[in-house]
Amino acid sequence: MNFPPAYVERIKDLGYTEPEARFLYIVAVFSGYFTLGHFRLFTQSSFGKRSSSFAQKLLKNGHATVRDYMQRGLIFHLFSRTIYGAIEKDNLRNRKRHSFDFIRTRLVLLDFVLANQELAYLETEQDKVDFFCKKLGVSKDFLPAKLYQGASAGQPAVRYFVDKFPLFVAYPVPGAPPVVTFSYVDAGLEGPSSFRSHLAAYQGLFRQLDSFQFVYIATKSAYFGAAEQRFRSLVQGAREADPSSEVLWYFGIRRKWENDEYIVPVTRDLEYLNEGRRRFCGERFEMFYQEWLSGEIEEGKLRAELSEMKPHRAVSFNTFLVEPHECSLAADPRGGDSDVGEVRDACRHGSRHSDSDAKLLRD
């Protein structure tokens, strides 16, 4: 993980120690939410003055708020524009208030990041877009995207990688292509359809990569079996399938479109026409299309030619278990937190918020 020295120094200038500044950088970038258990894990400290002093400092500076969720301990929300502005990330949505489901997922995500600090993460949306588009030459059309309505009518905004799950890169062999690892965080609150939807959103990008890895992050190992089966069926099965049928389907739709045979547009066909233009482009596909169109090549021979074009693609599925003792919301609700009393004292003394931060809390 990269800790830009300038950003760490700016957070330190707000009254924090270097370990506290590094921890706040991680929280701001990856989750927005944390517990004192996360802080102790990062600093390798125990219950006591160090963590409670850090909590009181955050609250008195007006940089975070704290809530007790379901009597399972205190959850902090790092919301202050001052902190995010210090690291030039004041547009991150981690500053906003979120639902309980979102918070729990972000806490599990933070557990993963803290346990894997050595990884080279693509931290922001722009980092991810730049890596795939500029470094790997992938078109934005293949990136997982979501359309948001802008402030004014008629001006929607496209956002990429909105799930914000960990995405990291490794360079195992000098000069070789980088190995990309995608992930999914299962906090135990959503059903299988959520994972299917996630994989569907990434299918276009998966198809552009010769190899990649995927890690399924969860709080229970019981989730892993079904997740792997679903991944192999939806991702690996689709990648390993013979592409000839898809190419011929695209050729057929393209011919009908070019011959103006669509009196009433068929949405499914037009969507596949656009996808086919992206997937099956290049001189060789164009040559096959013209030969197929003119009847110079029979279907059987074309299928054989297309099958030989199928590249070998290496895809691996891995799992990561977030242990219950590491995730505050998965822990025994009867357990206490010795820091709670001191932190609540700080809450009673009041927290200072700037006008802009106070408005943010009301949004």
N, C-alpha and C positions, 0 to 999 in steps of 0.2 A: 504494500500500500504506500502511496505517495503522500507525504505530509509536506506541502509547500512551506518552506521556512518563513516566508513573508506572512503567510496567513496565520501560522502558529504564533508569530510575534505579535500580530495585531490582536489576536484573542488574549494573549498574555497581557497586553497593554490595558485590557479591560479589567485587570485585577486577578487573573487566574495563573496558576502555576503551569509549567510546560506540560506535565502529564494531563492536567485538567484541560488545557487548550487543545491538545491532541485528541482527547476523548470528545470534546465538544465538536471538533471538526468532523469526526466520524459520524456522530449523531446527526449533525446538520445535513451532511451529504446523503446519508443512507436511510435515516428513519424519522428523525424529528422527535421521536419518543424514546424514553429509556427508563430504567429503574436504577436504584442504587446498587443492586446486584450486578448490573452491567458495569457500573463504574468500578466496583471492587474487583470484578474480573479483569478489567483492563489494567488497573493499577496494581493488581496482585496484592490487594490489601484486605483486611478483615473488618468486621463490624466495629464501629467506634467513631472516634472524633474526626478522622480524615474524611469519611464519606458524608457525615452529617454537616461538617463545616463547608464542604463543597456544595451541598444542597442549600444551606442557608445563604451562601454567597449568591447562588443563582437566583433565589427568590428575592433577596433584598435588592439585587441589581435590576430586578424586573426583566430578566432574560428568559425565565421559564415560569410555568405554572405547574401545579401538582394536584392530582386527584387520587382518591382511594377507590379503586375499582373492585366491587364485589368482595370487599374485606380481604383481598389477597395481597395487599401491599400498595405502596404509592407509585404512581406512574407520572413521570415528568414529561412535559411538553416544551421543548426548546422552540420558542416562537419568535424571539426578538429580532427585529430587523437589524438591530445593532450587531448581533453575532453574525447573521447571514451576510450582512453588508461587508463585514470585515474580511470575509473570504470570497467576496464578489459573487455571491449566490443568493441574493435577496429575492430572486424570482422563483425559488424552489417552493413547491406546494407543501413541503414538509412543515412550513410555518403555519399553515392553515389548521383549523380544528377539524377532526375527523371522527368517524363512527368507531364504535368499539371494535368491530370486526377489522377495520383498517388498522387500528392501533395494535391489536394482537398480532396481526401479520407482520407489522413493522418491528415489533419486539422480537419475534422469531427470526426475522431477517437480520436484525442487529446481532443476535446470538451467533449467527453464521459468520458474519463479517468479523466479529471480535475473535472468533475461533480460527479465522483464516486471514489474518492480517498480512501475510506474506504475498498474497495474490495481487496481480496487476489489474485492478478494477477499471472499467470504463465508468466513471462516476456519474456523469450527467447525460442528459438527452443529446446534447450537442457532441459530447465525446463519442457517443455511440454512432450517431449519424456520420460524423467525420471519419470514423474508423472504417465503417462498411462502405461508404460512398467514395471517399478519397483514397484510402489505403487499399481496399479490396476491389474497388471499381464496381460496386453493386448500385444499381439504380434505386432511387428513393421509392419507386413504385413497389419494390419488394419488401420494404421495411414494415414492421407492424405499426399501424397508424390508427388514430382516432380523430374524428372531425368534431370540433367544438364550435358552437355558434359564437361569433365575435360580439364585441360590445355594440356594434351597429349592425343593422340588418344587412344581409347580403355579403358579409365579410367573414365567412367561417375560417377558423384557424386549424391547421393540421398539426397534431402533436404525435411524436414517435416514441415508442418504448414507454408507454404510459404506465405499465405495471411497475416499473422501476425495480424489478428483481435483479439480484446480482448478475453481472455479466463481466467476465474477465478473460484475459488473453495471456497465453504463454508462448514462448519462443524456445521450444525444446532443442532445436538444432540451429546453429548460426547459419543464416542465409536461407533457411527453409521457411515456408509459409507459416504464419502464426496459427496456433490452435485456439479456437474460440470455445468458451464454455458458457452455455445459457443455463438458466435455472428457473425453478418454480418453487414458491414458498407455500406450503400447506400448513396452516395454523389450526386445522381441524374444525373449521367453521363452515366450509363450503363443500358441496358435493362434487361428484365426478365430472359433471357438466362444466364446471369452472375450468378444470384442467384441459378438457377437450377444447373449450373455447380459446384457451391460451395457446394451445398447440396449433389450432386453426389460424390464429392471427400471425403466427410465425412461419407457417408453411411456405409462403413465398420466399422468405429469406433462407430457410433451410435448403430449398432447392438450388439456391445459387452457390452453396458452399460444398466443396469437395469433401470436407470432413469437419466435424465439430463434436463437442461433448455436451452432455446435458446432465445436470445434477438436480435431483428432487429432494428438497429440504422439508423435513416434517418433524413433528413432535412425537410421533409414534411410528415404530417400525412396521406396524400392521398396515400402514397405508402404502408401503413400498411395492408389494406384489401386484396389486391392481394397477398402480400407476405405471409400472414397467410394462405390463401387458398392453395398456392403452397406448403408451408411447411407441412400442414396437409395431402395433397395429396401424396407428395413424401416421407415424413418421417414417420409421424404417421400412414398413411394408410398402408405402407409397414410393419411397426412393428406390427400392429394389425391384419394383415392378417393371415389366417390359413397356417402354414408352411408345411403342409403335401404334397402339390403339389410340392413344391420346393425340399423337401427331396426325393420324388419319382423320380423326374427328375434327381437329382444327382445320385440316385441308378442306374437308367437306363444307364446314361453315364458311370458310374464307371464299370458296368458290361460289357459294350461294350469295354471299354478300357482294362480291364483285360483279355477279350477273344480275344484281337487283331483284333477286327472287323473294326477298322478304317484303311482303305487302304490309304485314303487321309485324314489327320487330319482336323477336322472342328474347326476353331478357336474359335467360340462361345462356342462349347461344351467343349473344353479344358480349356477355361477360367473359365467356370462354374465348371468344375471338380476340379480345384485348389481352387476355392472359397468354394465349398462344403466340401472339405477336411478340410478347416479351420473352417467352420461354424458348420458342423455336425460331430464333432469328439467326442470321448469318448466311454466308454464301452457300454452304452445303444444304441447309434446309430449303433455301430458295431454289436450288437446282433440283432437289427431290420434288418440290411442289410443281415446278414447271414440267418435269418429266411425267409426274402423275397426272397432271392436268391434260397433257397431250396424249396420254396413253402409251408413252414410250417405255414405261416400267410397270410391270404387273404388281398387284398388291403383295403377293407372296415374296417376291424379290425385294420389294421396298421394306417389308417388315424385317427381313433378314438383315438388310443394310442398316436399318435404324437400331436393331438390337445390338449390333456390333459397336454402335456409337455410345452405348450406355457405359459411363465411366465407373470405375471402382470408387465407392464413397465410403469412408470410414466414419461410423457414428457409434458413440458409446453412451450408455445410460448408467448413471451413478446415483447413489443416494447419500444423504447426510442426515444423521439423527441429532436433533437438538435435545439434549438430555433434560428431563423434567426439572432438575435442580437448577438448570441454567435459565429456564424460561419462567418468569415469575407467575404468569397466568396459567401455567400447567402444574404449578406446585401445589402441595397440600394446602387448602384454604385455612386449615387450623394453625398453620405455621405463622409465627410472628416476625416482625422485623424490628430489631433493637434500635434502628435509627428513627423509627416513626415518631416517637415522642419528641425528639429534638427538632425534627423537621416541622412537626405541627406547631412547635413553639415559634419557629420562624414565620410560619403562616399567620399566626395570631398577631405577630408584630407588624404584619403588613408588608406588601411588596410595592416597590415603586415601578410605575410603567410610564413610558412616554405617551403622548397623545396618540401617536401613530400606532404604537403597540396596543394600546387600550382599544382602539378602533378595530384592530385585527382580531382581538379576542371576541368581539361582538359579532364578527362576520360569520 
